[in-house]
């Protein structure tokens, strides 16, 4: 039904329909395995808000989880984030470059999602679905890794807010170039490539 809207555009339909078929087959097979293991979708596109106390006052952290599953026999939780493009590596997650899942887990543990019991999730998972030769892929964190990521995310976000709450703190457009993401939604606003070279020459 969704693809019917682009059926009259052969280029779009030919490219995406084939990918969608491969994604759907992979997704259904993965879903069947999870259901057999006792997992059930609990919340979809669930929003949450958590107030963090910083040295400069309270700051509201808002987020939306693509999906939260619950295990039938012991009510353990799994937080899932869907990716149709690139998927963060485990190293990037641990380094705090992509803290989304860890922060969502922090909000779950803080009882910030309606209808979701406050607890440390037993699993955090990125589900990448591209429809390529490898239609889908899962990058997950379980056990003690989840607790470690939640603790690191909490410590990191508080340290970041405390630092940037200082009036004399510069807001660098690319604070860690070697760890910068490949795509930056705000690069066109910063115009870093236009002014940075001249600034570096002036102070060199």
LINNORUR-V826963 format. One record per residue. N is the residue number from 1. PSI is psi in whole degrees, -180 to 180 (NA if undefined). Layout:
N/PSI  N/PSI
This chain:
1/-40  2/-43  3/-13  4/-29  5/-24  6/12  7/-26  8/6  9/90  10/-36  11/-44  12/-46  13/-45  14/-38  15/-51  16/-31  17/-43  18/-42  19/-43  20/-40  21/-44  22/-39  23/-45  24/-43  25/-44  26/-46  27/-44  28/-38  29/-42  30/-40  31/-39  32/-40  33/-43  34/-42  35/-40  36/-30  37/-5  38/0  39/142  40/139  41/131  42/-45  43/140  44/134  45/52  46/133  47/152  48/158  49/132  50/130  51/122  52/135  53/121  54/174  55/-13  56/12  57/178  58/144  59/132  60/127  61/123  62/145  63/164  64/123  65/129  66/-41  67/138  68/119  69/157  70/138  71/132  72/-42  73/-28  74/7  75/24  76/156  77/149  78/128  79/125  80/137  81/124  82/140  83/127  84/-9  85/-137  86/150  87/133  88/142  89/164  90/-34  91/-42  92/-36  93/-46  94/-33  95/-7  96/9  97/-37  98/83  99/6  100/-54  101/-42  102/-39  103/-36  104/-41  105/-37  106/-40  107/-34  108/-47  109/-28  110/11  111/43  112/-8  113/125  114/131  115/7  116/122  117/140  118/113  119/160  120/122  121/149  122/-13  123/139  124/133  125/134  126/129  127/108  128/127  129/105  130/-23  131/13  132/-162  133/-36  134/97  135/-37  136/161  137/146  138/131  139/109  140/162  141/135  142/169  143/-135  144/-24  145/-38  146/-48  147/-42  148/-41  149/-40  150/-46  151/-44  152/-39  153/-42  154/-49  155/-42  156/-44  157/-36  158/-44  159/-40  160/-46  161/-40  162/-40  163/-47  164/-4  165/-11  166/134  167/-25  168/14  169/123  170/145  171/94  172/135  173/-33  174/81  175/-33  176/83  177/-38  178/-23  179/10  180/143  181/157  182/-38  183/136  184/116  185/-18  186/5  187/-37  188/-22  189/-40  190/-33  191/41  192/-43  193/-20  194/-44  195/-24  196/-46  197/-43  198/-38  199/-40  200/-38  201/-37  202/-36  203/6  204/NA
